[in-house]
Amino acid sequence: MVSIQNLHKKFGKNTILAGIDFSVEENGVIAVLGPNGSGKTTLIKSILGMVIPDSGTISVQKNDIKKNWEYRKNIDYLPQIANFPGNLKVRELITMIKALRLQKTDTGLSVPQFLKSSDVPFTAKCYNHLALNIQR
């Protein structure tokens, strides 16, 4: 369950989120819809811990997410723009991402840990700047 109470976020003088309240029950699926600039991305990034709200609370499984990143293992997020094969089913993508989070490399580290500590030169580059053969 995700619960949001009185969430506020400003960027400079621009109020992006103003008193957002809602909850999603366990195993719920939501879509956030609205016009450009309405705060959809800021809301999602706040839930994912990528944006820190100015005030309000976000709880996952009744635990406040502040200073607690473990909850992210239980949230799946699919951005609107992604470059995946057209025949890939959403459940296959989510399964693949979860598997990557748990899979160990030959160094004994998980894939995210390996990529953070890796000296592999292309891992720090933007994907669209790679040569076509590396992308494949």
FENQUI-V430745 format. One record per residue. N is the residue number from 1. RES is the residue in one letter. OMEGA is omega in radians with two decimals (none if undefined). Layout:
BEGIN
n=N res=RES omega=OMEGA
n=N res=RES omega=OMEGA
END
This chain:
BEGIN
n=1 res=M omega=3.06
n=2 res=V omega=-3.13
n=3 res=S omega=-3.13
n=4 res=I omega=3.12
n=5 res=Q omega=2.99
n=6 res=N omega=-3.08
n=7 res=L omega=3.13
n=8 res=H omega=3.04
n=9 res=K omega=3.04
n=10 res=K omega=2.94
n=11 res=F omega=-3.03
n=12 res=G omega=3.12
n=13 res=K omega=-3.08
n=14 res=N omega=3.04
n=15 res=T omega=-3.11
n=16 res=I omega=3.09
n=17 res=L omega=-3.08
n=18 res=A omega=3.04
n=19 res=G omega=-3.13
n=20 res=I omega=3.07
n=21 res=D omega=2.96
n=22 res=F omega=3.07
n=23 res=S omega=3.08
n=24 res=V omega=-3.13
n=25 res=E omega=-3.13
n=26 res=E omega=-3.12
n=27 res=N omega=3.11
n=28 res=G omega=3.07
n=29 res=V omega=3.12
n=30 res=I omega=2.96
n=31 res=A omega=3.12
n=32 res=V omega=-3.07
n=33 res=L omega=3.09
n=34 res=G omega=-3.13
n=35 res=P omega=3.07
n=36 res=N omega=3.08
n=37 res=G omega=-3.09
n=38 res=S omega=3.06
n=39 res=G omega=-3.12
n=40 res=K omega=-3.11
n=41 res=T omega=3.12
n=42 res=T omega=3.12
n=43 res=L omega=-3.13
n=44 res=I omega=3.14
n=45 res=K omega=3.06
n=46 res=S omega=3.12
n=47 res=I omega=-3.12
n=48 res=L omega=3.14
n=49 res=G omega=-3.13
n=50 res=M omega=3.06
n=51 res=V omega=3.13
n=52 res=I omega=3.13
n=53 res=P omega=3.08
n=54 res=D omega=3.09
n=55 res=S omega=-3.09
n=56 res=G omega=-3.13
n=57 res=T omega=3.01
n=58 res=I omega=3.13
n=59 res=S omega=3.04
n=60 res=V omega=-3.06
n=61 res=Q omega=3.11
n=62 res=K omega=3.10
n=63 res=N omega=3.09
n=64 res=D omega=-3.07
n=65 res=I omega=3.14
n=66 res=K omega=3.13
n=67 res=K omega=-3.13
n=68 res=N omega=-3.08
n=69 res=W omega=-3.07
n=70 res=E omega=-3.10
n=71 res=Y omega=-3.07
n=72 res=R omega=3.12
n=73 res=K omega=-3.07
n=74 res=N omega=3.14
n=75 res=I omega=3.06
n=76 res=D omega=-3.07
n=77 res=Y omega=3.09
n=78 res=L omega=-3.13
n=79 res=P omega=-3.13
n=80 res=Q omega=-3.10
n=81 res=I omega=3.11
n=82 res=A omega=3.14
n=83 res=N omega=3.09
n=84 res=F omega=3.10
n=85 res=P omega=-3.09
n=86 res=G omega=-3.13
n=87 res=N omega=3.12
n=88 res=L omega=3.13
n=89 res=K omega=-3.12
n=90 res=V omega=-3.13
n=91 res=R omega=3.09
n=92 res=E omega=3.11
n=93 res=L omega=-3.14
n=94 res=I omega=3.10
n=95 res=T omega=-3.14
n=96 res=M omega=-3.12
n=97 res=I omega=3.11
n=98 res=K omega=-3.14
n=99 res=A omega=3.12
n=100 res=L omega=3.12
n=101 res=R omega=-3.04
n=102 res=L omega=-3.05
n=103 res=Q omega=3.10
n=104 res=K omega=3.06
n=105 res=T omega=3.13
n=106 res=D omega=3.07
n=107 res=T omega=-3.10
n=108 res=G omega=3.12
n=109 res=L omega=3.02
n=110 res=S omega=-3.13
n=111 res=V omega=3.10
n=112 res=P omega=3.11
n=113 res=Q omega=3.13
n=114 res=F omega=-3.11
n=115 res=L omega=3.10
n=116 res=K omega=-3.06
n=117 res=S omega=-2.98
n=118 res=S omega=3.01
n=119 res=D omega=3.11
n=120 res=V omega=-2.94
n=121 res=P omega=-3.04
n=122 res=F omega=-3.09
n=123 res=T omega=3.13
n=124 res=A omega=-3.11
n=125 res=K omega=3.04
n=126 res=C omega=-3.06
n=127 res=Y omega=-3.07
n=128 res=N omega=3.07
n=129 res=H omega=-3.13
n=130 res=L omega=3.03
n=131 res=A omega=-3.05
n=132 res=L omega=-3.11
n=133 res=N omega=3.09
n=134 res=I omega=3.13
n=135 res=Q omega=-3.12
n=136 res=R omega=none
END
